Amino acid sequence: MRQPARILALLSLLALGAAAAETVTVGLDADPPRLDPALSSAFVDRQVLNQIFDKLVDLDQNLKIVPALAKSWKISNGGLTYTFTLRPGVKFHDGTPLDASAVKYSLERNLNLEGSARKNELSSVKDIKVLGPLTVQLNLKQPYGPLLAVLADRAGMIVSPKAAEREGKDFQNNPVGSGPFEFVSRKRQDNITLQANKAYWDGVPKIDKLVYRPFPEGDVRLANLLSGAVQVITPIDPKDISKLDQNPKFDVLNYPGLGFQGIWFNVTRPPFNDKANRQAVAATIDRDAVAKVVFYNTVKPAAGPFPPGTPAYSPTIKAPEPNLALARQKLGGKPLTFTILTTPGTVTTQLAQLYQAMFAQAGISAKIQQVEFGTLLDRADKHDFDALILGWSGRPDPDGNIYDFFVTGGANNQAGYSNKTVDQLLNKARAQSAMPARVATYNVALGQILSDVPYVWVYHPNNLVGMVRGLSGIKAIPDGIIRFKDADLK
Amino acid sequence: MIQFAVRRLLAALPTLFVVTVLVFGMVQLLPGDPARLLLGEEATPQAVTELRHSLGLDRPVPEQYVRWLMNIGRLDFGSSVKDNSSVLGLIADKLPTTIELALFAMLIAALIALPAGMISALKRDSWTDRALTLLALSGISLPNFFLGILLIYLFSIRLAWIPASGYVPFSQNPAKNLLLLLLPAVTLGVHSAAVLARYLRSSMLETLSQDYVRTAHAKGITWQQVVLKHGLRNALVPVITAFGLQLGGLLGGAVITEQIFSVPGFGRLLVDAVFTRDLPVIQGVVLVSAVAVFLVSFLVDLAYAAVDPRIRYH
């Protein structure tokens, strides 16, 4: 009689011990494709990469660049030289030291690795020099204002040289960094499991185990949060916000992001090689209606690429009100018919139909064509469309929200837009180092772009995170990445 | 019988060859460049060209096909464009899950369909028959995604009996494995059950109107024996065909259901591969699915003889 009771007591103690180990499971909207900072090209990768890897610098809630692995830095030589002093005593998860030579290795890997998605961001870097065990210097070909912001993202993540050499192409399946959580395992389309880095330089995380699981369907993501299978989901479908808000067991984080959404016009062929047609369509857009009807006011009407609260946002550029008289005047009595390309999905369909109705009010007839995302990108790149609904997840530096979109031949210049003045201004802003001067230059360029209308900005989406009440320590950083280092589950 | 089996297997080879051509060709026709999708937001033209080269996508298509086919001959399905993991490894990882789910679903389907179909046929045009017909039609017309969400809402959120999603391998924890697969299996099984019940009903009705059934009755055999031995057994042949088709379909991956319940099976692997244009994975999965469908229909052919001894293979 006694023995079983003792065993039972022991078992319940063990169970308590097991319960004390904190596990947080996060529901994402996609299975992160590649867990290698050099190869990653999807937004969702960053949610996981940010826990495994430390960056040279990081962003705070106000988008200020703050120290991370680099304790301090100095910009000299007219913006051509960046000298970073590293934090001492930092070790990778495999026990090897994170020093200046590891930083050099990572940055050069980003520049040279076959298929690296970081080459463009770091194209201004000429060379990287190790000046001392904890001092590393970046020399640039030309001044590049966005550099620090770029290093606050994947380009600035430092990988363990030993692990990267050993794993080669498989590093993404066994990533080793120095971040607050270390990689344990992944099963594709099922889960990615991380555990707390017990030797983390900035304090051991309170969460012991961090698990990421993909749920592409918004309803399914929500169901898993409601049923307790996961503790955090991001994003939440806007329609579900009020449901979660009213539920005492859950909290919603709803805070501004860095991205924009809107409509591209193909300026290389009719009907939108005619500026008047672009102006007519743009004038019909009712941004408040879009925010209210489709997004339950979880988005902000957009006047340009820079969301309110970001450095280059200018309050003097206002989001235009719909103006049907102007639209009709621009059309001058001529009929306008075109096809608008979008992806399938509840929200995109609703959005496209709302646009269609707005155009129709000015007598413009639009046909909606829905194609899957890969096909949409393909047709966008080939400029094989009339108009196209496509946006951008956003970057902390203004350059990341404007340069590649409007510079002639830019990688994201879907419109095929080209304007010499704009090219000059965008390149000039890159080379300036003081933010106020850069902002002024960007806004002059933006003025020209707004008058040419290759794109019409409609809204800035918010970051939407749903989580169980009792989860604390999560900061609302505009890049939308949830940093779990200080998170705690009560 | 063995001769028949060998002949069937040999006859399948040209079919499989056509399948490889189709799989490869169709994937080439997909709009969208894998390199472009892989690079996503960071795709500069230079990076795309470089990646296309390193993936071998800039070689002529016939050359790519021949190389792929030769590798398959050596059971090398290539590696995923996305994360370099071996396609065969991915398939080996996901296929057992999907097979288990498919069998589980078909078991549920059979458990529902056999009694439902028989009762419907025996009580033809009664209220029971009408109610069962109505249920079957609802089962056929209810979309998977809707039924799935409904089940999650009821059993995971309201009653909190079963986790909403997830997967544990059978070898690790059999009870949890079955519990987690229960809702997806029911979601899939209900649809198949409805189809099978309809088949069984009409097939039973036809059989029961045959002369030999009347003779059996006349001989004074009990009612149960007539129905089970003379009726059901003979009525099963078309039902087995339908069963095979349903099972084959499920083995191709129950895409939507796997998506809703986050079951890491074949369907999710395929959908993910299609959206990211992970060509080696798409080709591998479709080829293996085609082989699986062929194997199931082959087994179904063999099963006819077991059910109906009059069927002989020549």
Contacts between the chains, C-beta under 8 A, distances in Angstrom:
chain1	res1	chain2	res2	distance
A	31	B	272	6.5
A	33	B	38	7.7
A	33	B	82	5.3
A	33	B	83	7.1
A	33	B	276	6.7
A	34	B	82	6.6
A	34	B	83	6.0
A	41	B	38	6.5
A	41	B	39	4.9
A	41	B	40	3.7
A	41	B	41	6.1
A	41	B	42	4.7
A	41	B	43	7.3
A	42	B	40	5.3
A	42	B	41	7.7
A	43	B	41	7.3
A	114	B	50	6.9
A	114	B	51	7.8
A	114	B	54	5.2
A	115	B	38	7.7
A	115	B	39	7.9
A	115	B	47	7.5
A	115	B	50	6.8
A	115	B	51	4.8
A	115	B	54	6.0
A	116	B	47	7.6
A	117	B	39	5.5
A	117	B	40	7.6
A	117	B	42	3.8
A	117	B	43	7.9
A	117	B	47	6.7
A	118	B	42	7.5
A	119	B	44	7.3
A	119	B	46	7.5
A	119	B	47	6.1
A	120	B	42	6.2
A	120	B	44	4.7
A	120	B	47	6.9
A	121	B	42	7.6
A	169	B	84	4.6
A	170	B	84	5.9
A	170	B	85	8.0
A	172	B	83	5.4
A	172	B	84	7.3
A	173	B	83	5.9
A	173	B	84	7.3
A	173	B	85	6.5
A	187	B	93	7.6
A	187	B	264	6.1
A	188	B	83	7.7
A	188	B	85	7.5
A	188	B	90	6.8
A	188	B	93	7.8
A	188	B	264	7.0
A	188	B	269	7.4
A	188	B	272	7.9
A	189	B	262	7.8
A	189	B	264	4.6
A	189	B	268	4.6
A	189	B	269	6.5
A	189	B	272	6.1
A	190	B	167	6.0
A	190	B	262	7.1
A	190	B	264	3.8
A	213	B	165	7.8
A	213	B	166	7.7
A	213	B	262	6.5
A	214	B	262	7.2
A	215	B	165	7.2
A	215	B	262	6.0
A	216	B	259	6.2
A	217	B	145	7.8
A	217	B	259	6.4
A	217	B	260	6.4
A	219	B	149	5.8
A	220	B	149	7.3
A	220	B	152	7.4
A	220	B	164	7.6
A	220	B	165	7.0
A	220	B	259	7.6
A	220	B	260	5.4
A	220	B	261	8.0
A	220	B	262	7.2
A	223	B	149	7.0
A	223	B	152	4.8
A	223	B	153	6.9
A	223	B	156	6.6
A	223	B	157	6.3
A	223	B	164	5.1
A	223	B	165	7.9
A	224	B	164	4.8
A	224	B	165	5.7
A	224	B	262	7.9
A	226	B	157	5.0
A	227	B	152	7.2
A	227	B	156	4.1
A	227	B	157	5.0
A	227	B	160	6.7
A	227	B	163	6.8
A	227	B	164	4.2
A	228	B	160	7.5
A	229	B	156	7.6
A	229	B	163	5.3
A	229	B	164	5.0
A	229	B	165	6.0
A	229	B	166	6.5
A	371	B	31	7.9
A	372	B	32	8.0
A	372	B	275	6.9
A	373	B	275	6.7
A	374	B	30	7.5
A	374	B	31	7.1
A	374	B	32	3.2
A	374	B	37	5.2
A	374	B	275	6.4
A	374	B	276	7.6
A	374	B	277	5.6
A	375	B	31	4.5
A	375	B	32	5.3
A	377	B	32	6.5
A	377	B	36	6.1
A	377	B	37	6.7
A	378	B	31	4.9
A	378	B	32	4.4
A	378	B	33	6.3
A	378	B	36	6.9
A	379	B	31	7.3
A	381	B	36	6.5
A	392	B	41	7.5
A	393	B	41	6.8
A	411	B	42	7.8
A	411	B	43	5.9
A	411	B	44	4.4
A	411	B	45	6.8
A	412	B	41	7.6
